Amino acid sequence: MFEQAVQVSEAHRQGAGQMQGTLRMAMKGCPECRTMQMIASPELGTCADCGSRLQVLESDARLA
């Protein structure tokens, strides 16, 4: 989790000069396990628990 926070912080720092408006964290989640985590890299990857492909979650959505 700490490593993800560092990646997000570094990405924010590098893009700060180009950003406009409010930074909103994007979330990804596993439809099988219903786990969620911040997107901190361009690749979504797979769930560490069950191996399913992770999906981008809508800003106000929760996994059903």
C-alpha positions in Angstrom: 0.0 0.0 0.0 2.8 2.4 0.8 4.4 1.7 -2.5 1.2 2.7 -4.3 1.0 5.9 -2.3 4.6 6.7 -3.3 3.8 6.0 -7.0 0.7 8.3 -6.9 2.6 11.0 -5.2 5.4 10.9 -7.7 3.0 10.9 -10.6 1.3 13.9 -9.1 4.6 15.7 -8.6 5.7 15.1 -12.2 2.4 16.2 -13.7 1.8 19.2 -11.4 2.8 21.7 -14.0 0.3 20.4 -16.6 -2.7 19.8 -14.2 -5.8 21.9 -14.2 -8.7 21.5 -11.8 -9.0 18.9 -9.1 -7.1 15.6 -8.9 -9.5 12.7 -8.4 -8.2 9.3 -7.5 -9.4 6.5 -9.8 -10.2 3.1 -8.4 -9.9 -0.5 -9.8 -11.6 -3.5 -8.5 -12.0 -7.3 -8.8 -15.5 -8.4 -9.8 -15.0 -11.8 -8.2 -13.5 -10.9 -4.8 -15.0 -7.4 -4.7 -11.7 -5.9 -3.6 -10.9 -2.3 -4.5 -7.7 -0.3 -4.8 -6.3 2.9 -6.2 -5.1 2.9 -9.7 -1.4 3.9 -9.4 -0.1 2.7 -12.8 -1.2 2.6 -16.4 -1.9 -1.2 -16.2 -4.8 -2.6 -14.2 -3.3 -6.0 -13.7 -5.0 -9.0 -12.1 -6.3 -9.7 -8.6 -3.7 -11.0 -6.2 -6.3 -13.1 -4.4 -8.1 -14.9 -7.3 -6.3 -14.0 -10.5 -9.3 -12.2 -12.2 -8.7 -9.2 -14.4 -9.2 -5.9 -12.5 -11.7 -3.4 -13.9 -11.9 0.4 -13.6 -14.6 1.4 -11.3 -16.9 4.4 -11.9 -16.2 7.3 -9.5 -19.4 6.6 -7.4 -19.7 2.8 -8.1 -19.3 0.0 -5.7 -18.8 -3.6 -6.7 -22.1 -5.5 -6.5 
